[in-house]
Each structure stands twice: as C-alpha cells, then as structure tokens.
Amino acid sequence: MATQLRHQFRPTWTSSGRRPALPRRSLRISAASGGGGGRSLIESGAVRAIPAREAAAALESGGYVMLDVRPEWEREKARVAGSVHVPLFVEDGDMGPVTLLKKWVHFGYIGLWTGQKFTTLNGDFLRQVEAAVPDRDAKLLVACGEGLRSTVAVSKLYEGGYRNLGWLAGGFNLSKEGDFQDVQGEGKLQYATVGGASYIFLQLLILLQAVDKN
C-alpha cells in the first residue's frame, strides 16, 4: 500500500500551501476511496497540511493533539511527548501457510533491509481513536514516518466524523532537530523508520559526517 500511495501522492501546492477547494460531491467521493480520499482531502484544504517546522506551534498554541499512527516499533525509537498513539497498521499475527510465505518473502525483500515487520491494517483503528479522543471536534494532527500511512488515516478519520484534522506534511522523516521541543526515546524522529541492515549504513553515514565536521 505504501508503494502505491507513494506513486499516487504528488500534491501540487499553491503559494498558500493549498489547492483550490474541490466541489463537495467530489470531496465525498474521494474521501470514501481510502488513500486517494486522504490525498484529495489534503489537496482541497479540508485537511490542513502542516509542515514539521510549524507543528510545534500547532500543538502548543493551535490547539492540536498529535495522533501518531506509526507501528509500535517505530514509536519506541522516537516519539513526541504527549502524543496519542493508535497504529494504523499492526504486526500480522496470522501463522497460516499463505501468510508465512508472504512473511518470508517480505523479510527477504524488505524486512532484512529496513527492519519493518509484516503488517496488516488495524481493523480497530477508528474505534481505538474514539476511545482515546472521544470528542470528534478535537483538532488532531495526524502523523507517521513518511506521510503515507497518515494520508490513509485522515481519510478514515474524516469518514468517522473527525473534521478538524491536520496532516504532518511528509511525516517525521522531514523533521529536523528542534522542530519538536520534547522528543522521547533513544533515537531521532527523522530516522525512526530506518531499521535492519540500512540502520547500520545510516550510523556509518552519521559517523562520517561527524568526522568530516571535525
């Protein structure tokens, strides 16, 4: 799903950061289509796109609550203090032969390099959000690693009656040091999606950069 969204999600921003609003009927149709609906909501301005450099102000003085939809293993590395966590995808616990084959292929092609586990859509996502944030008028800033999973999440939330939504543009991967004042965990927000063999190369790159600066 992430690969499909990456190809689909190419918003065209105006100087104000939004595209002209779509007709209401088109917006309702788009909202029902999952990731494409989330993209349309963001492009139309129905969901506010908030870059990482403006997120702290949105949380502190704008009344937003951050909703972190990353899986648990990414959040453990680094997270914004006070954020609400409801994963959009969870680890697939099915041990059937077909799923085991998929897990093996996933590990060989993706998991070994990135450290990402084989996941499935969280069927209780909306219910869990409702339990954590029952007020549908609450302002939620939806965030993930690359901005792809959060695109799907805003569509589901919008359909569920949450209309005061923000989207962390580009996800935590585009954040920089100081964008968020209180970050918990041993890692950095912008690198939390990196794991597996690629994490070793990342650490080498960081070390080389530090040596070059000195």
C-alpha positions in Angstrom: 0.0 0.0 0.0 2.8 2.4 0.8 4.4 1.9 -2.6 1.1 2.6 -4.3 0.5 5.7 -2.3 4.0 7.0 -2.9 3.2 7.0 -6.7 -0.2 8.5 -6.2 0.5 11.2 -3.8 2.0 14.1 -5.7 0.1 17.2 -4.4 0.5 20.4 -6.3 0.9 23.2 -3.8 0.0 26.8 -4.3 1.7 29.7 -2.6 -0.7 29.4 0.3 0.1 25.7 0.7 -3.3 24.5 -0.6 -5.0 23.9 -3.8 -8.4 25.4 -4.7 -11.3 23.5 -2.9 -12.9 20.7 -4.8 -16.7 20.5 -5.1 -18.4 18.9 -2.1 -19.7 16.0 -4.1 -16.2 15.2 -5.5 -14.8 15.5 -2.0 -17.3 13.0 -0.6 -16.5 10.5 -3.4 -12.7 10.9 -2.9 -13.0 10.5 0.9 -14.5 7.1 0.5 -11.6 5.8 -1.5 -9.0 5.3 1.2 -5.6 6.8 0.4 -6.8 8.6 -2.6 -9.5 10.2 -0.5 -6.9 11.3 2.0 -4.9 12.9 -0.7 -8.0 14.8 -2.0 -8.9 16.0 1.5 -5.4 17.4 1.9 -5.2 19.0 -1.5 -8.6 20.6 -1.1 -7.8 22.1 2.3 -10.4 20.0 4.1 -7.4 18.6 6.0 -4.7 21.1 6.8 -1.2 20.3 5.7 1.2 21.3 8.4 5.0 21.0 7.8 7.2 19.8 10.7 8.6 23.3 11.3 5.1 24.6 12.1 3.9 21.5 14.0 5.2 22.6 17.4 3.2 25.9 17.2 0.1 24.0 16.1 0.4 21.7 19.1 1.3 24.4 21.7 -0.9 27.3 20.6 -3.1 26.0 17.8 -5.0 23.5 20.0 -3.9 20.4 18.1 -3.3 17.0 19.6 -0.8 14.8 17.8 -2.1 11.4 16.7 0.8 9.1 16.0 -0.3 6.3 13.7 3.1 4.6 13.3 3.5 0.9 14.5 4.9 0.4 17.9 8.4 -0.5 16.9 8.9 2.9 15.2 7.3 4.8 18.0 9.6 3.2 20.6 12.7 4.7 18.8 11.4 8.3 19.0 8.1 10.0 19.7 6.7 13.4 20.5 5.9 13.7 24.2 2.2 13.8 24.9 1.2 12.4 21.5 -1.7 9.9 21.3 -0.7 6.6 19.7 -3.1 4.5 17.7 -1.3 2.4 15.0 -2.9 2.2 11.6 -1.0 -1.0 10.8 -0.2 -3.7 13.3 2.0 -6.8 13.1 0.3 -9.6 11.3 0.0 -12.5 13.8 -1.5 -15.0 11.3 0.5 -18.2 11.2 -1.3 -19.8 8.2 0.9 -21.2 5.4 0.0 -18.5 2.9 0.8 -15.7 5.4 4.0 -17.4 6.5 5.1 -17.5 2.8 4.3 -13.8 2.5 6.3 -13.1 5.7 9.2 -15.0 4.3 9.1 -13.0 1.0 8.7 -9.8 2.9 11.7 -10.5 5.1 13.9 -11.4 2.2 13.0 -8.3 0.1 12.1 -5.7 2.7 12.3 -6.7 6.3 16.0 -7.7 6.3 17.0 -4.3 4.8 14.5 -2.0 6.6 13.7 -3.8 9.8 10.0 -3.4 9.1 7.7 -6.2 10.2 5.0 -7.8 8.1 1.8 -5.8 9.0 -1.9 -5.8 8.4 -4.4 -3.0 8.6 -5.6 -2.3 12.2 -9.3 -3.2 12.0 -10.0 -1.4 15.3 -8.2 1.8 14.3 -11.2 4.1 14.3 -12.7 2.5 17.5 -9.3 3.0 19.3 -9.1 6.6 18.2 -12.6 7.2 19.5 -11.6 5.6 22.9 -8.5 7.8 23.1 -10.1 11.0 21.7 -13.9 10.7 22.0 -14.5 14.4 21.1 -14.9 14.5 17.3 -14.5 18.2 17.4 -11.0 17.8 18.7 -8.2 19.1 16.5 -6.0 16.2 15.5 -2.6 16.4 13.9 -2.1 13.0 12.2 1.5 11.9 11.8 3.6 8.9 10.6 7.1 8.4 9.3 6.7 9.4 5.6 3.3 10.9 5.4 1.8 7.9 3.6 0.1 6.0 6.3 -1.2 9.2 7.8 -2.8 10.0 4.4 -4.9 6.9 4.7 -5.6 7.6 8.4 -7.0 11.1 7.8 -9.4 9.6 5.2 -10.7 7.0 7.8 -10.9 9.7 10.5 -12.8 12.1 8.2 -15.3 9.4 7.4 -15.6 8.7 11.1 -16.7 12.2 11.8 -13.4 13.9 12.8 -13.3 17.1 10.7 -10.7 19.2 12.5 -7.8 17.4 11.1 -4.2 18.3 10.3 -1.7 16.2 8.4 2.0 16.3 9.2 3.3 17.0 5.7 6.0 14.5 4.7 5.9 12.8 8.1 8.6 12.8 10.7 11.2 11.9 8.1 11.2 15.5 7.0 11.5 16.9 10.6 14.8 18.5 11.8 16.5 19.0 15.1 14.5 21.4 17.2 11.2 21.1 15.3 9.7 19.4 18.3 10.9 20.5 21.8 10.2 17.3 23.7 11.1 14.1 21.9 11.3 10.9 23.9 13.1 7.7 23.0 16.7 6.9 22.2 16.6 7.7 18.5 15.7 10.6 16.3 12.3 11.2 14.8 13.6 11.6 11.3 15.3 8.2 11.5 12.7 6.2 13.3 11.5 4.4 10.2 15.1 3.1 9.5 16.0 -0.3 10.8 17.6 -3.6 9.8 20.7 -3.5 7.6 20.0 0.0 6.4 20.3 1.2 10.1 24.0 0.1 10.1 24.7 2.2 6.9 22.8 5.1 8.5 25.0 5.0 11.6 28.2 4.9 9.4 26.9 7.9 7.4 26.3 9.9 10.6 29.7 8.9 11.9 31.4 10.0 8.7 29.5 13.3 8.7 30.6 13.9 12.3 34.3 13.2 11.4 34.0 15.5 8.3 32.8 18.4 10.5 35.7 18.0 12.9 
